[in-house]
Amino acid sequence: MLRHRKVKQLEEQLQEMQKLANDDTQSEDRRSLLMRCDRAETRARKNEEQMMENAKKFAREISELKTKLAEKDAKLAGGFGAPSAYAHMCQMCS
């Protein structure tokens, strides 16, 4: 009878220890997943910042190219700075 109680106690202790070990494993898995989520959120934030910087940079480049294109179109159309405009001005001065 004493032996039976002792075996029962040991089995209960074993179950409790297994439960604690399982809880620790789950807790560690949870911590690992939380760390992975934090890293993924950091990467996503950095990617978003980079995309915003790129969008601003490309918008500036597009604006500069549109300005250059407008200047070239104006020159071709005989606008200010075109050789034909100078010739016209020189004739008016004479």
N, C-alpha and C positions, 0 to 999 in steps of 0.2 A: 504494500500500500504506500509506504513512504517513497519507495522507488518510483511508483506510478505518479505520485504528486511531483516529484523532482523532475521527471521526464516532461510532465505537463508544463511545469514552470519554464523549463529550458525551451520547449517548443514555443511558448508564448513570448519568451525573450527573443527567440530567433525571428518570429513573425514581426515583432516590434522593430527589431534592428533592420529587417528587410524593408519594412514600411519606411523607416527613416532614410535608408539608403536610396529607396525609390524617390522619396520626396526631395532628397539632395540632388539626385540626378535630374529630376524635373526642374528644380530650381536652377541648376547649372545650365540646363538646356534653355530655360527661359532667359537667363542672363545673356547667354550666347546669342540668342535671337534678338534680344533688345539691342545688343551691341551692333549686330549686323544691320538692324533697322536704322540705328543712329548713323552708321557709316553711309548707308544708302541715302538717307535724307541729306547728309552733308554733300555727297556727290551730286545729288539732284539740285541742291541749292547752288552749288558752284557751276553746274551746267547751265542753270537758268541765268545766273549772273553773266556767264560767258556769252550766252545767246543775246542778252540785252546789249552787251558791249558790241558784239558783232553787228547787231541791227543798227545801232547808232553809227558805227564806223561805215557800214555800207550805205546808210542814208546820206552821210556826209560825202562819200565818194560819188554817189548818184547825183547829188546836188552840184558838186564841182564839175562833173561831166556834162550835166545839162547846161551849166553856165558856159563851158567851153564850146559846146555845140551851138548855143545861141549866138555866141560871139562869131563863130565861123559862118553861121547862116547869115548874120548881119553883114559880114565882110563880103560874102558871095552876092548878097542882094545890093551891095553898094552902100552899105551903112557907114557910120562914122569909123574912120580908120582904114577904109578901103581905098585903094589907089585912085579909083574913079572919083571919089569924094574930094581928094586933094586936087585933082585936075579941075574939077568944077570950081573949087574955091580959088584956085590960081587964076582962072578965067575971070572970075568976078572981081578980083583985085586989079586986073590989068585994064 
